[in-house]
């Protein structure tokens, strides 16, 4: 979802370049446009990766193995590390551990082959690269000075859209940032129309982390 603030800033960046061709562009606003592009690409790739992952889970299932312990309890684990924690390293569990490791490796091989064949592996790699690029640009805002109010609004917009955990998050500091950004855009549109465009109705902001991908 593109926020109304994002639409305003996009128009402001174009208008600023046309109206003040001899004035250097606001570096914060230039950075915001780069971040906006990377952010939207990351979200698009994330949705693709999620769709492919859902198909893999349905057809192959997450790599796992179910172990029947000597006490009669069945335990399902999803990694070799977890398997070692359950069975330990003792010689009395060696045969069970060897069989379980082989079963897990076979399931992992099926997952890896299907992931490569369906494009999931490539989609996951592309999403992570795009997400890392957006994160690097976001971090650059802290050392990039704004020279216009539009640039300041761009910094707040990126911070809110990347950091807010869910739509209309009520936890500090997101309501305060939403309020400050709304005030900044409103006041600037009234007092400095050359930087901002009128007529945009604010839509609800949606944080990237709501239903999208986390990068390890």
C-alpha positions in Angstrom: 0.0 0.0 0.0 1.3 3.4 -1.0 0.6 6.1 1.7 -0.7 9.5 0.8 2.4 10.9 2.3 4.5 8.9 -0.2 2.4 10.2 -3.1 2.9 13.7 -1.9 6.6 13.3 -1.5 6.9 11.7 -5.0 5.2 14.8 -6.5 7.2 17.1 -4.3 10.5 15.6 -5.5 9.5 16.1 -9.2 8.1 19.6 -8.6 11.1 20.7 -6.7 13.4 19.7 -9.5 11.3 21.5 -12.1 10.7 24.6 -10.0 14.3 25.1 -8.8 16.5 23.6 -11.4 19.5 25.7 -10.1 19.1 24.6 -6.5 20.7 21.3 -5.4 18.1 18.7 -4.6 17.4 17.8 -1.0 19.7 14.8 -0.3 17.2 13.4 2.2 14.4 13.5 -0.4 16.7 11.9 -3.0 17.5 9.2 -0.5 13.8 8.7 0.3 13.0 8.1 -3.4 15.7 5.4 -3.5 14.4 3.8 -0.3 10.8 3.9 -1.6 11.8 2.0 -4.8 13.8 -0.6 -2.8 11.0 -0.9 -0.2 8.3 -1.6 -2.8 10.5 -4.1 -4.6 11.2 -5.9 -1.3 7.5 -6.1 -0.4 6.7 -7.4 -3.9 9.4 -10.1 -3.7 8.3 -11.0 -0.2 4.8 -11.7 -1.3 6.1 -13.9 -4.1 8.4 -15.8 -1.8 5.5 -16.4 0.6 3.3 -17.8 -2.1 6.0 -20.2 -3.2 6.8 -21.2 0.4 3.1 -22.0 1.0 3.1 -24.3 -2.0 6.3 -26.0 -0.8 4.8 -26.6 2.7 1.7 -28.1 1.1 3.6 -30.4 -1.3 6.7 -31.3 0.6 6.4 -30.0 4.1 9.0 -28.3 6.3 12.1 -30.5 6.7 11.5 -32.5 9.9 11.7 -36.0 11.5 9.6 -37.7 14.1 11.5 -39.7 16.7 10.0 -42.4 18.9 11.7 -42.2 22.2 12.4 -45.3 24.3 9.7 -44.1 26.7 7.2 -44.4 23.9 6.8 -40.6 23.3 6.9 -39.3 19.7 8.8 -36.0 19.2 9.0 -34.1 16.0 12.1 -31.9 15.4 12.9 -29.5 12.6 16.7 -29.4 12.7 19.7 -31.5 13.5 20.5 -29.3 16.5 17.1 -30.0 17.9 17.5 -33.7 17.2 20.8 -33.8 19.2 19.1 -32.0 22.1 16.3 -34.6 22.2 18.5 -37.7 21.8 21.7 -36.4 23.3 25.2 -37.7 22.4 25.1 -41.0 24.5 26.1 -44.3 22.8 22.8 -45.8 23.8 21.0 -43.5 21.4 23.5 -43.9 18.5 21.5 -46.2 16.3 18.3 -44.1 16.8 20.2 -40.9 16.2 21.8 -42.2 13.0 18.4 -43.3 11.6 16.8 -40.0 12.5 19.6 -38.0 11.0 19.3 -40.0 7.7 15.5 -39.4 7.6 15.9 -35.7 8.3 18.6 -35.4 5.6 16.3 -37.1 3.1 13.5 -34.7 3.8 15.8 -31.8 3.6 17.0 -32.9 0.3 13.5 -33.2 -1.0 12.7 -29.7 0.2 15.9 -28.2 -1.3 15.3 -29.9 -4.7 11.7 -28.6 -4.8 12.7 -25.2 -3.6 15.2 -24.9 -6.5 12.8 -26.3 -9.0 9.9 -24.0 -8.1 12.0 -20.9 -7.9 11.6 -20.5 -4.1 15.4 -20.5 -3.5 15.9 -17.7 -6.0 12.9 -15.7 -4.7 14.1 -16.0 -1.1 17.6 -14.8 -2.1 16.2 -11.8 -4.1 13.9 -10.8 -1.3 16.7 -10.8 1.2 18.9 -8.8 -1.1 16.2 -6.2 -1.7 15.4 -6.1 2.0 19.0 -5.5 2.9 19.2 -2.7 0.3 16.1 -1.0 1.8 17.6 -1.4 5.3 20.9 0.1 4.3 19.1 3.1 2.8 17.0 3.5 5.9 20.1 3.5 8.1 21.6 6.2 5.8 18.8 8.6 6.8 20.5 9.1 10.2 23.5 10.7 8.6 21.8 12.4 5.6 20.7 16.0 6.4 17.4 17.3 5.0 17.3 20.7 3.4 13.6 20.9 3.0 10.5 20.1 5.0 9.7 17.5 2.4 13.0 15.8 3.2 12.2 15.8 6.9 8.8 14.2 6.1 10.5 11.6 3.9 12.6 10.5 6.9 9.6 10.2 9.1 7.6 8.4 6.4 10.3 5.8 5.9 10.8 5.3 9.6 7.1 4.8 10.2 6.5 2.4 7.3 9.5 0.3 8.0 9.3 0.2 11.8 5.6 0.1 12.7 4.8 -3.5 13.7 1.1 -3.4 12.5 -1.4 -1.1 11.1 -2.2 1.8 13.4 0.1 0.4 16.1 -0.7 2.0 19.4 2.7 1.4 21.0 5.2 4.2 21.6 6.5 5.9 19.5 4.4 5.1 16.5 1.2 7.1 17.3 3.5 10.1 18.0 5.4 9.7 14.8 2.2 9.4 12.8 0.9 12.5 14.4 4.1 14.5 13.8 4.2 13.4 10.2 0.6 14.4 9.6 1.2 17.8 11.2 4.3 18.3 9.2 2.6 17.6 5.9 -0.5 19.6 6.8 1.4 22.7 8.0 3.9 22.5 5.1 1.1 22.3 2.5 -0.5 25.4 4.0 2.7 27.5 4.4 5.0 26.1 1.7 2.9 24.8 -1.2 6.0 24.8 -3.4 7.3 21.8 -1.4 4.0 19.9 -1.0 0.9 19.3 -3.0 -2.7 19.7 -1.7 -5.6 17.4 -2.0 -4.3 14.1 -0.8 -6.3 12.3 1.8 -4.3 10.4 4.3 -4.7 6.6 4.2 -3.9 4.3 7.0 -0.3 3.3 7.1 0.7 -0.3 7.1 4.0 -1.4 8.5 6.2 -3.7 6.4 6.5 -6.2 9.2 2.8 -6.9 9.2 2.6 -10.2 7.3 5.8 -9.9 5.4 9.2 -11.5 5.7 11.8 -11.4 8.5 15.4 -11.7 7.4 17.7 -13.8 9.6 
